[in-house]
Amino acid sequence: MKVSKRQLQAIIKEERAKLLSEQSDNMYLEALATVATTADESLEALELASRDIGPSDKALYDKLDEAMAVMEDLMGLANQALENADMMQKGAI
């Protein structure tokens, strides 16, 4: 079964919410969740902006594309850190 990017993001948000509810007193995890959420929201805004601009302004389009790649990386790193923290809590690491 193939999972779309949006479905994957929804699954990640759900897992993040579960993890945070279990460890609501951990400021580190709360900060990571905030970073992941903010990066996700920024990525969505950049995707909308790039659709409006399109390739007509190539330089701006390229900059938006670079920014989206950075946001995707940031979101991925924050989510990976959250997953690692969850695995540590469960004793898997």
NORQUIDA-V229075 format. One record per backbone hydrogen bond with DSSP energy under -1.0 kcal/mol. CO is the residue of the C=O (numbers start at 1). NH is the residue of the N-H. E is the energy in kcal/mol with one decimal. If there is no record, write none. Layout:
((CO & NH & E) (CO & NH & E))
This chain:
((4 & 8 & -2.5) (5 & 9 & -2.4) (6 & 10 & -2.2) (7 & 11 & -2.3) (8 & 12 & -2.5) (9 & 13 & -2.5) (10 & 14 & -2.1) (11 & 15 & -2.6) (12 & 16 & -2.7) (13 & 17 & -2.4) (14 & 18 & -2.1) (15 & 19 & -2.6) (16 & 20 & -2.7) (17 & 21 & -2.1) (18 & 22 & -1.5) (19 & 23 & -1.6) (23 & 26 & -1.9) (26 & 30 & -2.0) (27 & 31 & -2.4) (28 & 32 & -2.2) (29 & 33 & -2.5) (30 & 34 & -2.1) (31 & 35 & -2.4) (32 & 36 & -2.6) (33 & 37 & -2.5) (34 & 38 & -2.8) (35 & 39 & -2.6) (36 & 40 & -2.2) (37 & 41 & -2.6) (38 & 42 & -2.5) (39 & 43 & -2.5) (40 & 44 & -2.1) (41 & 45 & -2.0) (42 & 46 & -2.6) (43 & 47 & -2.4) (44 & 48 & -2.0) (45 & 49 & -2.4) (46 & 50 & -2.5) (47 & 51 & -1.5) (48 & 52 & -1.6) (49 & 53 & -1.9) (50 & 54 & -2.9) (57 & 61 & -2.8) (58 & 62 & -2.7) (59 & 63 & -2.0) (60 & 64 & -2.6) (61 & 65 & -2.2) (62 & 66 & -2.3) (63 & 67 & -2.5) (64 & 68 & -2.4) (65 & 69 & -1.9) (66 & 70 & -2.1) (67 & 71 & -2.5) (68 & 72 & -2.5) (69 & 73 & -2.2) (70 & 74 & -2.7) (71 & 75 & -2.8) (72 & 76 & -2.4) (73 & 77 & -2.7) (74 & 78 & -2.4) (75 & 79 & -2.5) (76 & 80 & -2.4) (77 & 81 & -2.4) (78 & 82 & -2.1) (79 & 83 & -2.5) (80 & 84 & -2.7) (81 & 85 & -2.3) (82 & 86 & -2.1) (83 & 87 & -2.4) (84 & 88 & -2.5) (85 & 89 & -2.2) (86 & 90 & -1.8) (87 & 92 & -2.7) (88 & 91 & -1.0))
